[in-house]
Amino acid sequence: MKNKILVEVVVPDIDEVYNIYIPINKKIGNIIVLLNKAIKELTNGIYDGTKYTSLFDTNGERYGINSLVRETNIRNGTRLILI
């Protein structure tokens, strides 16, 4: 798991929290797509993220979709909000 980090993803739309490993060498835009798919699968289709879904930190700062995870302040244990 050298190239992945464990983050806590809060999904306010369905009032759920998930612990998910994400790769550090991917762009945030790709991570959002992966999170949307994973959460849709985990909720049996209840959650259906869109192309407008964004990823935020707990301070409300939005992550740019072209930033690599390793270039952000996302580390093991970081709490992220998927809206």
Secondary structure, 3 states (H helix, E strand, C coil): CCCEEEEEEEECCCCEEEEEEEECCCEHHHHHHHHHHHHHHHCCCCCCCCCCCCEEECCCCECCCCCEHHHCCCCCCCEEEEC
